[in-house]
């Protein structure tokens, strides 16, 4: 399956609890961390939910 690289570019501080939990569920631990995930519909939905906090890395 295809993979996607994502980077957390904004903090989850002062965000709703569901967004904080989504960031944690994606596996982010600190700002500017880059993760590589499989591009499943579930992961893509989580990324869409916090799209204002993350960006895709080429």
N, C-alpha and C positions, 0 to 999 in steps of 0.2 A: 504494500500500500504506500501511497505517497506520504511524504513527510513535510512538515511546515516548521520553520524556525521563527520563534516569536521572542520579543524583548519587552520587558516591562519598562516603560519610560516615565510613568507618573506614579506617585505614591497612592496607596489605598487608604491612607489616613483621611478622616472626615468623609468617607464614602459609606453608603448603606451596607449593612451587614451581609447581604447576599452577594454584593460585589467583592467584599473582603474574602468571603468564603470561596468564591469562584477563583480569585487570584491564587489563594492557597491550594485549592484543588488542582489547579493547573501545574502547581509545583514551584511557583515563584517563592523565593525566600528573601531576596533583596533587590533593590532598584538596579536597573541596567543589566540584569541577569538575562542571558539568552538560553532558551530551551528549544529542544527539537522534539516535536510530538508528531504522532501519526495523524493524518488529516481525516479523521473519522467525523461523521455528522455530529456526534456528541461534543468532540473537542472544538469543532468549528462553531458550534452554537455557544459554547462557553467563551470563545474568543470574541464572538460578535457581542456578547453581553457586556464585556469589559473592553470593547474596542477603543474607547477613549483613554484607556490606561496602558495599552500595549500597542506594538507595531510589528509588522512582519519584517524580518531581516532577510535580505537576499543572499 
